[in-house]
């Protein structure tokens, strides 16, 4: 099983990436 905190971190990083590079969304 994949721990929920790993999923939360992955989603958080993805959101930050989108906010930093909205042109590549």
Backbone torsions as a table, in degrees:
resi	resn	phi	psi	omega
1	UNK	NA	149.6	178.1
2	UNK	-97.9	120.2	179.7
3	UNK	-55.7	142.7	-178.0
4	UNK	-63.3	-31.4	-177.4
5	UNK	-67.0	-30.5	177.7
6	UNK	-67.3	-41.3	178.3
7	UNK	-64.5	-41.8	-179.7
8	UNK	-61.8	-43.2	179.0
9	UNK	-64.2	-43.1	-179.1
10	UNK	-62.0	-43.8	179.0
11	UNK	-64.3	-41.9	-179.7
12	UNK	-61.5	-45.2	179.1
13	UNK	-63.8	-41.0	-180.0
14	UNK	-62.0	-44.8	179.2
15	UNK	-62.4	-43.9	179.2
16	UNK	-61.1	-41.6	-179.7
17	UNK	-62.5	-42.6	179.6
18	UNK	-64.6	-39.7	-179.3
19	UNK	-69.0	-33.2	-179.0
20	UNK	-79.8	-31.1	-178.5
21	UNK	-128.9	66.7	-177.0
22	UNK	-64.4	-21.9	-177.9
23	UNK	-68.8	-25.1	-177.5
24	UNK	-100.5	17.1	-179.6
25	UNK	-71.7	NA	NA
